[in-house]
Amino acid sequence: MSAHEPADENASIPKSPKFTGTDNPRHLRAIAALLRRPISRQELDSVAGCANGPELVAELRRRGLGEEHLPCERIKFIDRDGNLCRPGVYSLTAKGRRMIHAWLATRGKPGASNG
């Protein structure tokens, strides 16, 4: 491409990711909880059975549920000592839910990638 040719406008637009799925029990427990409702980092640790919810979420994001599909909102909260803190609350967007449901629809079918 020469300096005078226009750049391909679609070259920088990534293709829509696909959730690759998982068979990790912690991931599955986290997904089940997130499909029900938004969940705090602290609650995610408890529900999933892990000690590092942000890393668990990072693992799901690397499998296709990017930050735009599984965001973390920092909320204002007063802790038990009366101090303002900003805990994270994870939720699935509508697109994130569709990605999980599409994966669940193929899960366990012959020839399907189950992650």
C-alpha positions as CSV (number, residue, x, y, z in Angstrom):
1,M,0.0,0.0,0.0
2,S,1.4,3.4,-1.0
3,A,1.3,6.5,1.2
4,H,-1.5,7.8,-1.1
5,E,-3.8,4.8,-0.9
6,P,-6.6,5.0,1.6
7,A,-6.3,2.6,4.6
8,D,-8.8,-0.2,4.8
9,E,-11.4,1.1,7.2
10,N,-12.3,-2.4,8.4
11,A,-8.7,-3.4,9.1
12,S,-8.7,-2.2,12.7
13,I,-12.1,-3.6,13.6
14,P,-11.7,-6.9,15.3
15,K,-14.0,-9.7,14.4
16,S,-16.6,-10.6,16.9
17,P,-15.0,-12.9,19.5
18,K,-16.6,-16.2,20.3
19,F,-16.7,-17.6,23.8
20,T,-14.6,-20.8,23.6
21,G,-16.1,-22.4,26.6
22,T,-14.7,-24.1,29.6
23,D,-15.0,-27.3,31.7
24,N,-13.3,-25.7,34.7
25,P,-15.7,-26.1,37.7
26,R,-14.8,-22.7,39.1
27,H,-15.5,-21.1,35.7
28,L,-18.8,-22.9,35.5
29,R,-19.9,-21.8,39.0
30,A,-18.9,-18.2,38.2
31,I,-20.8,-18.3,34.8
32,A,-23.9,-19.7,36.6
33,A,-23.8,-16.9,39.2
34,L,-23.3,-14.2,36.5
35,L,-26.2,-15.5,34.5
36,R,-28.4,-15.0,37.5
37,R,-27.3,-11.4,38.5
38,P,-24.4,-9.0,38.9
39,I,-22.0,-10.3,41.6
40,S,-19.3,-8.6,43.7
41,R,-15.7,-9.7,43.6
42,Q,-16.0,-10.9,47.2
43,E,-19.1,-12.9,46.5
44,L,-17.6,-14.3,43.3
45,D,-14.7,-15.7,45.3
46,S,-17.1,-17.5,47.6
47,V,-19.4,-18.8,44.9
48,A,-16.7,-19.9,42.6
49,G,-14.5,-21.4,45.3
50,C,-11.5,-19.3,44.6
51,A,-9.3,-16.7,46.3
52,N,-8.7,-14.5,43.3
53,G,-11.9,-13.6,41.5
54,P,-10.3,-11.0,39.2
55,E,-7.9,-13.6,37.8
56,L,-10.9,-16.0,37.3
57,V,-12.7,-13.2,35.4
58,A,-9.5,-12.6,33.4
59,E,-9.4,-16.3,32.4
60,L,-13.0,-16.0,31.2
61,R,-12.1,-12.9,29.3
62,R,-9.2,-14.7,27.6
63,R,-11.7,-17.3,26.5
64,G,-13.6,-14.7,24.6
65,L,-15.7,-12.9,27.2
66,G,-13.8,-9.6,26.8
67,E,-14.1,-6.7,29.2
68,E,-16.8,-5.3,26.9
69,H,-18.9,-8.4,27.6
70,L,-18.0,-9.0,31.2
71,P,-17.4,-5.6,32.7
72,C,-16.5,-4.7,36.3
73,E,-18.2,-1.6,37.7
74,R,-16.6,0.1,40.7
75,I,-19.2,1.1,43.1
76,K,-19.1,3.4,46.1
77,F,-19.4,1.5,49.4
78,I,-18.9,2.3,53.1
79,D,-17.0,-0.5,54.8
80,R,-17.6,-1.7,58.4
81,D,-15.2,0.9,59.7
82,G,-17.0,3.7,58.0
83,N,-14.5,4.2,55.2
84,L,-15.4,4.8,51.6
85,C,-14.2,2.0,49.4
86,R,-14.7,1.1,45.7
87,P,-15.4,-2.7,45.4
88,G,-15.9,-4.2,42.0
89,V,-19.2,-5.7,40.8
90,Y,-19.1,-8.0,37.7
91,S,-22.0,-8.4,35.3
92,L,-22.7,-9.8,31.9
93,T,-23.8,-7.6,29.1
94,A,-26.6,-8.7,26.8
95,K,-24.0,-9.7,24.2
96,G,-22.0,-11.6,26.9
97,R,-25.1,-13.5,27.8
98,R,-25.8,-14.4,24.2
99,M,-22.2,-15.6,23.8
100,I,-22.6,-17.9,26.8
101,H,-26.0,-19.2,25.7
102,A,-24.6,-19.9,22.2
103,W,-21.8,-21.9,23.8
104,L,-24.2,-23.8,26.1
105,A,-26.3,-24.7,23.2
106,T,-23.4,-26.6,21.6
107,R,-21.9,-28.0,24.8
108,G,-21.7,-31.7,24.9
109,K,-22.7,-32.2,21.3
110,P,-20.5,-34.5,19.2
111,G,-17.8,-32.5,17.4
112,A,-18.4,-29.4,19.5
113,S,-15.4,-27.8,21.2
114,N,-16.2,-27.8,24.9
115,G,-13.2,-25.7,26.0
